[in-house]
Amino acid sequence: MAEKQDDIRTRIAADWAESDYYDEAERFTEVFWTPSFVFRPRFEKLDLSNVIELACGRGRHAAQCIDRCGMLSLVDVNRSNIEACRRRFAGHRNVRFLVTPGNSLPDCPDGTFSALYCYDAMVHFELLDIVDYLRETRRVLQPGGRALLHVSNNMSNPGGHYHQNTHWRNFGHVDIVRHLADRLGLSVLEHEVFDWSGAPNLDAVLLLERPGA
Ligand SMILES: C[S@@+](CC[C@H](N)C(=O)[O-])C[C@H]1O[C@@H](n2cnc3c(N)ncnc32)[C@H](O)[C@@H]1O
């Protein structure tokens, strides 16, 4: 049965190998970094000594914070994105570039990262892959390490394809992610639902912590 999960993940990944999205999105990066919206105040609650950005795309978020990070590991399913980041951050010594098969964090040792963040990407992921990434996040975070995740809050179209949904949000819900996080050993410190591009309550952000610091 994992074949279906693998097949859909591969098709979603292919959507983002080459896309006009990357150039366009550079102009809409501020929403993630302005102090007045839901992301930045929570980003400031991360310890940036050893950070993973999951699904980094072409690096627009990394460009905002790389100089504040002790070490930044950029992870993406598409090699084309990782190579673009390699070029973009060629002058930086505190960055690693990692290609994932799409549901794991390879070359990320257990219990060694202070933070992980993921913006504008998990909203498109299959729920089963989010389960896998939550498990991986728990594995790689150090006790007290935190994860800041931007997820879909769309419960329409179960069993459908994400292209059919508003802003390509995959099936998911903040309360499902809260529940999964708890069961996989991550505490939910904060969560908030918000509108995306005029669509009410379409997205959510969660701040998670691996207990035990
Ligand atoms: C909409 S883009 C967002 C990129 C970046 N986070 C940003 O905000 O600019 C979605 C990103 O998710 C990546 N992606 C898609 N499926 C993935 C998966 N299963 N695991 C990791 N990355 C994935 C794509 O390659 C792409 O970089």
PDBQT file of the ligand as one rigid body, heavy atoms in Angstrom, charges set to zero:
ROOT
HETATM    1  C1  LIG A 301       5.735  25.856  -2.801  1.00  0.00    +0.000 C 
HETATM    2  S1  LIG A 301       7.403  25.358  -2.749  1.00  0.00    +0.000 S 
HETATM    3  C2  LIG A 301       7.995  26.253  -1.302  1.00  0.00    +0.000 C 
HETATM    4  C3  LIG A 301       9.480  26.385  -1.249  1.00  0.00    +0.000 C 
HETATM    5  C4  LIG A 301       9.983  27.202  -0.057  1.00  0.00    +0.000 C 
HETATM    6  N1  LIG A 301       9.601  26.600   1.199  1.00  0.00    +0.000 N 
HETATM    7  C5  LIG A 301       9.482  28.619  -0.158  1.00  0.00    +0.000 C 
HETATM    8  O1  LIG A 301       8.630  29.029   0.648  1.00  0.00    +0.000 OA
HETATM    9  O2  LIG A 301       9.948  29.321  -1.057  1.00  0.00    +0.000 OA
HETATM   10  C6  LIG A 301       7.274  23.693  -2.138  1.00  0.00    +0.000 C 
HETATM   11  C7  LIG A 301       8.610  23.068  -1.847  1.00  0.00    +0.000 C 
HETATM   12  O3  LIG A 301       8.432  21.772  -1.278  1.00  0.00    +0.000 OA
HETATM   13  C8  LIG A 301       9.351  20.887  -1.872  1.00  0.00    +0.000 C 
HETATM   14  N2  LIG A 301       8.809  19.545  -1.696  1.00  0.00    +0.000 N 
HETATM   15  C9  LIG A 301       7.736  18.999  -2.310  1.00  0.00    +0.000 A 
HETATM   16  N3  LIG A 301       7.497  17.774  -1.812  1.00  0.00    +0.000 NA
HETATM   17  C10 LIG A 301       8.437  17.556  -0.847  1.00  0.00    +0.000 A 
HETATM   18  C11 LIG A 301       8.710  16.477   0.052  1.00  0.00    +0.000 A 
HETATM   19  N4  LIG A 301       7.938  15.382   0.073  1.00  0.00    +0.000 N 
HETATM   20  N5  LIG A 301       9.744  16.596   0.902  1.00  0.00    +0.000 NA
HETATM   21  C12 LIG A 301      10.532  17.704   0.890  1.00  0.00    +0.000 A 
HETATM   22  N6  LIG A 301      10.337  18.748   0.060  1.00  0.00    +0.000 NA
HETATM   23  C13 LIG A 301       9.289  18.670  -0.790  1.00  0.00    +0.000 A 
HETATM   24  C14 LIG A 301       9.448  21.359  -3.294  1.00  0.00    +0.000 C 
HETATM   25  O4  LIG A 301      10.577  20.887  -3.967  1.00  0.00    +0.000 OA
HETATM   26  C15 LIG A 301       9.478  22.872  -3.063  1.00  0.00    +0.000 C 
HETATM   27  O5  LIG A 301      10.764  23.308  -2.774  1.00  0.00    +0.000 OA
ENDROOT
TORSDOF 0
